Amino acid sequence: MPNGKPGDHPYTDIVTHGLEVFTEEVDALVRELARHPRLDDVDRELRELLYATQAPAAVRDDAALLRRLRALRARLD
């Protein structure tokens, strides 16, 4: 059961624990979204997207993740 420690969820790993989970650009965008005043509008979607995208770096598509995160940010702006 998750208890808030590093490794429980990529969102908290990036935002709370300051860990590098994806690429530097992806992690920076996640941090930016986490500080956005309208985060509540996309918070669940953001967390689910990050959780679903977890995979070893060699097989995941960080470019696709970055596009989806940018789309979330565009919806907030």
N, C-alpha and C positions, 0 to 999 in steps of 0.2 A: 504494500500500500504506500502511495506517495506520502512523503512527510516534509516536503519543502527543501530537501537537501539537493546538492548538485547531482544532476543525472536523472532527476525525476521528470522534468519536462523541459523542452528546448526554450520555451518562453522564459521561464524563471531562471534557467541557466544563463540566458543572455541578459535579461533585464535586472534580475535580483543579484545574481552571483557574478556578473561581469565576465562570463566565460565566452570563449570563441567557439561557436557551434557550427556555423555555416561559413560563408566567406565574410571577409571584413565588411564588404558593402552590404550584404544581407543583414548581418548583425547590427550594423549602424542604422539601417532602415527600421529594423524591429525596435531598436531603442528610441528612434524618433517617433514611431507610431505609439509606443508606450507612453510617451510624454504628451501626446496630442490631446488637447482639451476635449475632443469628441471621441476619445478612445472607446467609450461605452458603446458607440454605434457599431463598432467592428471587433470588439474585444474577443468575443467567442469565436468568430470566424478566423481571426488572427491566430488564436491559440490552436484551433483545430487544424488550420493549414500547416502550422509549424510542426505539430505532432505527427500529422500524416506524411510529412515530407522527410521525416527522420530516416536516414539510410546512410550507409557508409559513403564517404565522399566520392569514391570511385564510381558509384552507381546512381547517385542522385543528380537531379538537374537543377543546379543552383540558379541558372539563367531563367528557367521557368518560374522558380520560386520568387526571384527578384521581380519579374514581370507582374506576378500576382500581388506581391506586396506593394508595388508602385500603383497598381490599380486600386488597392485598398486606400492608399494615401490620397489618390485623386478623388475618391468618393468623399473623403473627409474635408478636402479643401474647397 
